[in-house]
Amino acid sequence: MSEKDSNFNQNEIKLVHTNKVGGSPFKGVVGWIDNRLPIIRMFKYEYLDFQVPKNLSYLWSLGGILMICLISLIVTGLVLGMHYKPSSAEAFTSVEKIMRDVNYGWLIRYAHINFASFFFIAVYIHIFRGLYYGSYKEPRQLMWLIGIVIFFLMMATAFLGYTLPWGQMSYWGATVITNLFSAVPFVGEAIVTWLWGDYSVGDSTLNRFYVLHWLLAFGILGIVIFHVIALHIVGSNNPSGIEPIDTRDTVSFAPFTTSKDLFAMLIFLLAFVIITMYAPNYLGHPDNYIPADPLITPAHIVPEWYFLPFYAILRAIPDKLMGVIAMISSIAVLGLLPWLDLSKVRSSVFRPIWKQCVFLFVLDFFILMYVGGMPAEGIYVLISRVGTAYWFLFFLVIAPLVSLTEKTLPMPKSIHEYEDWKKQGKIKTLKIF
């Protein structure tokens, strides 16, 4: 090697530090652990000391509530899975055995099915809160998109779980929904056969759905972690839609926000306990206590209540393929909202026209939920078509049109000024909002 090359290589040498031990603010055993695995440090910085807007309402407690629901579903599902038999001959009997013979099996199963319903109640409120306060706008678009992915996975996981008891509604629900894939041109029939693992819904289908139910549940847990990471990067939105500018606008997550979240969680769990103990089957369907029978079709096949708005959209379209596309698109279109709503103002508090459109959208959601549970005939079909039309108009027409033409209300320059305006009566909003 020449002297010139040797000098060149010498100049390229840089110090490296592959050992990152150190830097912990803690002492003793805790510091020793934290220096080598900085989880405690991360918890302190990203949760205890994490700065959040001071004006967060109870609607911002839903994130913690959803995490409780998810963990509870996984834990109760794990216990149920120890006794459940994913066989078309034994599935229904094994569920009844859990209810009657396993110690507190009735409680675990009722907790599981009602946590699923409460999970969807919380996530729908979570989504509507995001729509109302513009939580999908810059810089939170990616966090919003991750949330839509989680919602898709929730729908898939809930559907797979609904088939496992192998009652009448489980069996025929699985038959109807899986048959929708036959509408896919050219490969539809092959996809349906692959999903079934046979030429009809049966033992192979149940085995596959049992495995996929577990797989997607843990998949949701993994993607939720990315959702939370994205939140901690961009920070929380707030009812004013204004970004914090100094310490007058924020408080630390603990103890201020945690105390509020804990109170909201207790109220939520109280409602859950009341339903679970006094009306555990209120949100379910009685036909699912009848063993699955391929020879007897129920008079009216309906999915669980949280699927009903999208089921109504599916049935509103006469063509099978277009109905499937409309149903999937009704959720996917949520992901386009950050680029369809062009307004620079986030919160509906300062957007009077958009606020009314969002309220109409929520009303439309409940109307579709109602007609989704009714027979697909007469006036119900007409209502579902009108509701479907408004659903897509809301995203594809109303959102961009209103954002370009709406005259917004005067806005404060900071969160602490927003709070002052509220005290002075300049801003009218419900306290929970």
N, C-alpha and C positions, 0 to 999 in steps of 0.2 A: 504494500500500500504506500502511495506517495505521501510526502509531508503535507502537501496541499489537501489531500483527502483526509488525512489524519486530523488536521486542524478543523476542517469542515465538520467532521463527525463529532469532534470535541465540542464545537459550538452548538451542536444540535442536542447535546445531553441536557436533560431537565430532571429536576427532583420529582419523585412521585411519592404519594402517601397512600398506600393500600390499607394501612391500619388506621381506622377512624375512631379508635377507642378514646374516650374523653369528651369533655364539654358538658357533662351532666350538671345541672344546678343542684342536684341532691347529694347527700353524704351517706356514708355508711353502706349497709347492704343494699339499700335502694339505689344509691349512687353507683355502686359496683355493677348491679344488674343493668341500670339505665345506660351506663357507659358502653355496654356491650350489646344491649338490645333496647334502643331508645323508645320503648312503648310508653313508659311512664311520662317521659318528657313530652311525647307527642300528645298524650291525653291531656296534660296540663296546658299546653299551648293551643291545641285545637279544640278543646272542650271547656275546661275550667276558665281559662283566660281569653277564650275566643270572643272577639267583639261582635256584637249584633246590634241592629238598630233598636233604639230604646222604645219604639212605639209598636212593637210586634204584638198582635192580638192573639186570642186563643186559637184562631184559625192556623197560626203557625206552630201549634202544638201537635198538629196532625202527623208530622214526620215521626216524632217519637211514638205516637200511638200506632202508626203503621208498623214500626219496627217491633213493637210489643206483639202485635197481631201476627206478624211473620214468624217470629221466634216461637210463639205459642202454637202456631199451626205446625211447625216443624217438630216441636217436642211432642205434642199430642199425636201427630201423624206417626212418629217413631214408635210410640207405645202401641197404637192401633195396628201398625204393620207387623208387630211381633205376634199378633193373634189372627190377623187376616189371612185368608187363603185365596190367592188369585186364580181361582178355577171356576168355570161356569157352573160346575156341579156343586161347589161348596162355598162360593163367595157369599151368597145371601145368608146361608146357615151360619157361616163364621161371624158375620156381622151381628146376627141375632144372639149368637153365643157370647160375643163381646158385651152386648147389652144386658144379658141375663146372668151369665156365669162368671165373667171376669170381675174381680174386685174393682169397684168404681168404674167399670167399663162403660156404663151408661153415661157417667159424668164426662169421661174422656171423649167419648164419641159426640155427645151433645156439645161439648166445648169446641171440638174440632169443626163441626158443621156450622156452628154459630159464629166462631171466629172467622170463618170464611166469609160469611155474610157481612159481619162488621168490618172486615178488611175492605170489602168493596164499598161499604157505606163511607168509610174514612177516605178511601182513594177518590171517590167521586167528589166529595167535598174538597179534597186536596186539589183536584183538577179545576173545579169551578172557582176556587180561590185564586188559582193561577191565572185563569181567564179574566177574572174581575180586576185583579191588581197588576196585570201585565207582566207576570213572572217569566214569561217566555221571551221577553225582549232582550236586546243587547245589554250585558254580555252573557246572558244566561241561556242562549239558544241550545248549546250542547247539553246542558243539564236537563232542559225540557225534552230534548230528543231521547235522552237516556230514560227519562220517565215514561215516555210513550212506549219504548221497548219493554220496560218492566210491565206496563199495562197489558201489552200483547201477551207476554209470558204468563201473567196472572190469569188472563182469559183462558189460555190453553191449559194451564195447570188445573184451574177450577173445572173445566169441562172433563178432563181426564179423571179427576177425583169424583165427579158426579156419576161416572159410569161404574165405579168400583162396588157400591152396595148391591148392584145387579138386581135392582127392582125393576118394575115395569117401565117407569120413566127413565131409569138409567139405560136400559136396553134400547128402548125406542128412540131416546135422545141420541144415543151413540149411532144408531142406524141412520137417523135423519141427517145428523151433522156430517158424518163421514161420507154419506152419499153425495154431499155437496161437491166433493172433489171430483166427482164424475163429470161435472160441468166443464172441467179443464179440457180444452181441445186436444185431441190426439192421444194424450197420456192419462186422461182422467180415470178411465176404468182400471188401468194398471196401478195408479196411485191408490185407489180404493182397495183393490185386492192386496196391495202391499201393506196398507194400514190394518186391514182385517187379519192378515196372515192366513186367510182362508177365503172361501167364496161367500161368506156371510159373517156377521158379527157373532163371535163365539169365544171359545176357550183361548185361542191364540190372541184374539183382540184384547181380551181382559188382561192377559199376561203382559202384553206390550204396553197397554195403558197404565198398568201398575208401575212398571219400571220407569216409563216416561214421566209419570206423575212425580215420582221421587226426584228424577233427574232435573226436571224443570224447577222444582221447588228450591233446590240448592243453586240452580242457575240464577233464579231471582235473587237469592241472598248475595251471590257474587256481584251481580250487576248493581244491586242496591249500594254496595260498597263504593262503586265508581260514581254513583249518583251523589253520595255523601261527599266524596272527594271533590267532585265538581262544585258542590255547594260551598265547600270551604275555600275553594279557589276564588270564586266570583262573589261570595258573600250572599247573605239573605236579602231578598227584596223586602219591602215593608208597605203598609197601607198607603203611604204617601207616594210611593214610587220614586222617591228622591234618594240618591246615594248619600250616605253619611259623609260629612266633611271634616268633623273634628269630634273631640271627646264629649261635647254637649249632645251629640246625636246618638251615642252608643252606650251600651252597658256590657259588662262581661257576662258570658253565658251562665256561669255559676256565680252567685246563687239566684240572680234575678230571673233569668229565663227558665232555669230548671225548676224553680218553685212554681211558676205558672204552668209549666208543662206537666208537673206532677199532679197538680190540681185537676187539669184537664183530663189526664189519664185516669184519675180516680173516678171522675164523673162518667167517662166512657166505659170503664170497667164495671161501674155500678149498673149502667144500662145493660151491659152484656150479661151480668149475673142475673138480673131480673128476667131477661128473656130466656136465658139458659135454664133457670130453675122453674119458672112458672109457665113459659110457653115455648119449649125447646123446638117444637115442630112448626111454629107459626110461619116461619119463612121458607119452609119446605113444601113438598107436595105429597099428599096422602097415598097416591098411587105407587110411590116408591117403597111402600111397606107390603106390596104384593110382589111375590117372586117373578122374575122375568119369564115371559112366555112368548116365544116367537109366533105362536098361532093366534094370539089375542092382541089386537092393536087397540090402545086406549082411544077413547072417543076424541080426546083433545090432547095432543102432544105439546107440552110447553117446557122450556128449559127453566133453570133457576131464575129468580127474579132479576138478578144483576145482568143477565143476558138479554132480557126482554126488549130494551130499546133497539138493540142491534138485530134481534130476531124480527122485530116489526119492520125494520128497514129491509131485511132480507125478503120478507113476504110482500112488501109494497111493490116490488118489481116483478112483473109477470114472467119475464125470462129468467130461467134458472141461473145461467152464467152471469148475467148482468146483476142479478140479485146478490150473488156471492161477491162480485166485485164491489157493489155498493156497500155491502156489510163490512168488508175489510177496509174499504176506502173511508168509511165513516169514522174509523179510528185513526187511520193513517193520515187523514187530512189535518188532524191536530198538529202533526209534525211540521206542516207548512205554515202554520199561523205566524211564527216569528218573521216570515218574509212576506206574508199577505197583509198583516197589520203594519202600515207604514207610519203610523203616528209616533211622534217623538215623546209623547206623554204616556207614561206607563199606566198609572192608576185610573180606574173608572171614576174615582172620586172627582176628578177634574175633567171627565169626558161624559157629559150628560146624555148624549145620544147613544154612545157605545154602551153605557151602563144599562139603558133600557133594552138594547139588543141582547146583551148578556143575560138579563133577567128573562127575556122571551126564550132564549136558548135553553135555559134551565127548565122553564115551563114546558118547552117542546120535548125535552128529555123525559119528563114525567108523563107526558101525554103518550109518547111512544112506548114507555114502559107499560102503561095501562093497556093500550091496544095490542101490544105484543103478547099479553096474556089472554086476549079474547080470540074467538074463532076468526079465521081469515075470510070473512064474508060481510056483505052489506056495508053499513056505514063505517065499520072498523077498517076496512081496506082503504076507503077514501081518506079517513083521518090519518092513517099511517102514511099515505102518499103525500098528503099536505105536510105532515111532520117531517118526512124524509126530505122534501123539497126545501123546507126552511133550514134543516140541518146543514145541507150543502151550500145553500145560499148564504148562510151565516159566515162560513169560512171563505168561500170563493168569490162572493160579490159584496156582501155587506161589510166585511172587515176592511178590504182595500178602499171601498167607496167612502165609508164613514171616516176612515183615517185621513183621507184626502180633503174631505169637505167639512168636517166637524169643526166648530169653533169651541176650543177648550176654555175652561174657566181659569181665572188668575191663579197662579201657583206660588207658594212660598219658595224661598231659596234654599231652605234647609229643613231638616226634620224637627229641630227644636223650634223653628218658626212655625212649622206646621202644627205642632202641639199648642203653641200660643194661639194660633188662629182658631183651633178647636175650642179652647177655653173661652175665647171671645165670641164664639158662635158664628164665625165666618165660614166654617166648614160643617156641613150637616152630614153625619154618617152614624149608623148604628154602632154602639160601643163594641160589640163583638167584631165588627169589621175594622 
